[in-house]
């Protein structure tokens, strides 16, 4: 599996608070994207700690983990990342309050396992279909689940920017854990809200039409979100199951 990523601060923000990383660890391709909370203190530090911690912990623990325990391992890994953020805040008092989202995806053979907190997302691109695999953890998404608003209304609801679950909280975390079957040729896409919130179906279809060059695909997605006046940092990380290193 080959991965490619691109991150941009966007046309509005002064700095980029997104972080990403990917690494082959044994039989698994491990991918992660984090989005430090915009406007909060040191969001870029929180997102960097989260991604680096996840990949480091997976390097230590994943090779000896059985397939059926991968979900439990990811929960532990997310909580260790959370503790590292809290410890960093304790050491650097000026960073108290820094938080981040985090979405991690592990691919082994035909199995995709995802751990997720916040509103970064994981999509699966299967043929011409692109399917969202994660549920946002914000107030607008909660209102949709409750039936108070529709999915379309959630796109413009002020609650879409109010996260209800993040890393950086002084409590035990319960990330959403998902497991999906995938097939040869599928694309696994992780991205921040500064990207997906400013893309429509046509933008996705156009960018993904030619998948032979993942760098070009990432750049087309970033360019489309920029053209659609993204107001946030933009990050996309794509894994192509049909390509090998």
RATA-V147523 format. One record per backbone hydrogen bond with DSSP energy under -0.5 kcal/mol. CO is the residue of the C=O (numbers start at 1). NH is the residue of the N-H. E is the energy in kcal/mol with one decimal. If there is no record, write none. Layout:
{{CO/NH/E} {CO/NH/E}}
//
This chain:
{{2/240/-2.9} {4/238/-3.1} {6/236/-2.4} {8/234/-3.1} {9/13/-0.6} {15/17/-0.7} {17/36/-2.4} {19/34/-2.8} {21/32/-2.3} {23/25/-0.6} {23/30/-2.8} {24/26/-0.5} {25/28/-2.2} {28/25/-3.1} {28/30/-0.6} {29/107/-2.3} {30/23/-2.3} {31/105/-2.7} {32/21/-2.0} {33/103/-2.4} {34/19/-2.6} {35/101/-1.7} {37/40/-1.9} {40/43/-1.0} {42/45/-0.7} {42/46/-1.9} {43/47/-2.3} {44/48/-1.6} {45/49/-2.6} {46/50/-2.2} {47/51/-2.2} {48/52/-2.4} {49/53/-2.6} {50/54/-2.3} {51/55/-2.1} {52/56/-2.2} {53/57/-2.9} {54/58/-2.4} {55/59/-1.9} {56/60/-1.5} {57/61/-2.3} {58/62/-2.5} {61/64/-0.7} {62/65/-2.0} {66/69/-1.5} {67/70/-1.3} {69/73/-2.3} {70/74/-2.4} {71/75/-1.8} {72/76/-2.0} {73/77/-2.7} {74/78/-2.6} {75/79/-1.9} {76/80/-2.1} {77/81/-2.0} {78/82/-2.1} {79/83/-2.2} {80/84/-2.0} {81/85/-1.9} {82/86/-2.2} {83/87/-2.9} {84/88/-2.1} {85/89/-2.0} {86/90/-2.0} {87/91/-1.8} {88/92/-2.4} {91/93/-0.6} {92/95/-2.6} {93/96/-1.5} {95/98/-2.1} {99/37/-1.5} {100/167/-3.1} {102/117/-2.4} {103/33/-2.3} {104/115/-2.4} {105/31/-2.6} {106/108/-0.5} {106/113/-2.8} {107/29/-2.3} {108/111/-2.3} {110/182/-2.4} {111/108/-2.4} {112/180/-2.8} {113/106/-3.1} {114/178/-2.5} {115/104/-2.8} {116/176/-2.4} {117/102/-2.8} {118/137/-1.8} {121/191/-2.0} {122/133/-3.1} {122/134/-0.8} {123/189/-2.7} {124/126/-0.7} {124/131/-3.0} {125/127/-0.6} {125/187/-2.2} {126/129/-2.2} {129/126/-2.7} {129/131/-0.5} {131/124/-2.8} {136/138/-0.7} {137/164/-2.4} {137/165/-0.9} {138/142/-1.9} {139/143/-2.0} {140/144/-1.8} {141/145/-2.1} {142/146/-2.2} {143/147/-0.7} {143/148/-2.3} {143/149/-1.0} {144/147/-0.9} {150/154/-1.9} {151/155/-0.8} {152/155/-0.6} {153/156/-1.2} {153/157/-0.8} {157/160/-2.1} {158/161/-1.4} {159/139/-1.0} {159/140/-1.1} {159/162/-1.5} {161/163/-0.8} {162/139/-1.9} {166/169/-0.5} {167/100/-1.9} {169/171/-2.0} {176/116/-1.9} {178/114/-2.6} {180/112/-2.9} {183/186/-2.1} {186/241/-2.3} {187/125/-2.9} {187/189/-0.6} {188/239/-2.7} {189/123/-3.2} {190/237/-3.0} {191/121/-2.7} {192/195/-1.7} {192/196/-1.7} {193/197/-1.7} {195/198/-1.7} {196/199/-1.5} {200/204/-2.1} {201/205/-2.6} {202/206/-2.6} {203/207/-2.3} {204/208/-2.2} {205/209/-0.6} {206/209/-0.6} {209/211/-0.6} {213/217/-1.8} {214/218/-2.7} {215/219/-2.2} {216/220/-2.6} {217/221/-2.1} {218/222/-2.3} {219/223/-2.8} {220/224/-2.3} {221/225/-2.3} {222/226/-2.3} {223/227/-2.6} {224/228/-1.8} {225/230/-1.5} {226/229/-1.8} {234/8/-2.8} {235/192/-1.8} {236/6/-2.2} {237/190/-3.0} {238/4/-2.2} {239/188/-2.6} {239/241/-0.6} {240/2/-1.5} {240/243/-1.4}}
//
